[in-house]
């Protein structure tokens, strides 16, 4: 079996470290990047829920990945990217930041849907997820982003 670059041990360690840092900054509030991100008690609670859910999902996936023979390090990196998109979305204070966080959340999920490469059903599910996601938007994601930029330009409001 090929040596995985990124193991579940490292992924779980990153989640535990993020959880501890989040607990130390639980009651502090502030903004970052000129108000694009906000840190308050709601964000901290949402981050705790997201991190605990990610920890549990990695623990639950250990047996599944071994049983199906697809234990590769990319799985854990994709989970962490998706979790960071969730955390960015919880702390977003700007419409454009929500779009960027949504893309950071959804693109790894496309890849995870098609992660069992030899299985044709997995490839089909990844493609269907990608195209259904494109169909549920009012247009392609760039059109949606363009309309939000037009809204910002006309109203001057950038908050949601």
N, C-alpha and C positions, 0 to 999 in steps of 0.2 A: 504494500500500500504506500502511496506517495506521502511524503512527510508534509503535513499541513503547516503553512506559514503562521497562521493565526489559530490558536487552539481555544477550546472552551474555557480553559483555566484563565487565560489572559482576558477573555471577554467577561467572565464572571468577576475577575479582579477589577476591571475597568468599571463595571456596574457598581461594585461595592465601594470603590473609591469615589465615584460620583455621588452615591448615596450619602457617604460620610460628609463630603463637601457640602451637599445640599442641606444636611442636618445642621452643620455649623453656620450656614447663612440663612437659616429658616426664618427668623424674625426680622431680618434686615430687608429694607426696600430701597429701590433706586432704579435708575435707567442706565442704559448703555447704548453706544453707537448713535448719539444724538437723538435718543428717544425711540429708536427702533425696537429695542427690547426693554421690557420692564420686569423687575424682580420684586415680587410682593408675596404675601402669604398664600394667595391662590396659586401662584406659579410654583411655589415650594410644595404645596400639597399635590398639585398635578404632577410635578416631577417625581415625587415619592411614589405615587401610584404608577407612573410610567416605568420607573426603574424597577420596582418590585414585580411588575408584570413582565418586564424583559428578563429579569432574573429567573422567574418561574418558567417562562417559555424556553429559555436555554436549557434549564434543568430537564424539562419535559422532552426536549428534542434529542437528548443524548441517546436514548434507546432507539428512537425512530431512525436516526441517522446511521447508527451501527447496523440495525436490522435491514435497512434498505441498501446499504453499501454506498452511501453518498456522503460520508463524513469527510467534508472538506472545510478548510479554514475560511473560505469565502462566505459560508453560511453565517458564521458568527460576525464577520465584518458587515454583512448586509443587515443583519439584525440590529447591530449597533448604529448603523447609518439611519435606519428607519426609526429607531428610538430617539436619536438626536433630532430628527425632523419633528417627531411628536413633541419633544421638549421645546424646540424652537417655536412651534406653533402655540404652545401654551404660554410662552412668554412674549409673543408678538404683540407689538403695540402700533402696528402700521400695516396698511393693506398690502403693500408690496412684500413685506416680510412674511405675511401669511402665504402668499403665492410661492415664495422661495421655500418656505418650510413645508408646504404641501408637496412640492416637487421632491424635496429631500426625503419626505415620508413615502411617497408613492413609487418612485423609480426603483428603489431596492425591493419593494414588494412585487413589482413586475418580474424581476429576476428570480425572486424566491418562489413565485408561482410556477416558474419553468425550471426549477432547480434540479429535478430528476431527469437529467439530460437523456439517458437512453430510452426513457419511457415517452412514447408519443403523446399520451394523454397529458403529461406534464407540459410538454412544449405547446400543445394546443391550449391548455389553460392559461399559460403565460401570454400567448397571442390574443386570446379572447379577452383576458383581463385588460390588456393594453388597449384593444379597440373599443371595448365597452366603456372604458374610462374616457376615451376620446369622444365617444358618442354622447355621454351623459353631460359633458360640458356644453355650454351654449355655442361653442365653436371650438376650434383648436385652442390649446392652452395659451398660445401667443395672442390669439384674438381676444381671449378673456383678459389677459394682461394688458393688452392695448386699450380695451374699453375701461379698465380701471385707471390707466394713465390719463385717458380723456376725462374721466370723472374728476381726477385730482386737478387737472389743468383748468377745468371749467369752474369747479367749486372752490378750489384752494384747500379743500379738506383732505387730509391724508389719513385721518383716523377712521376706524371702522365703527 
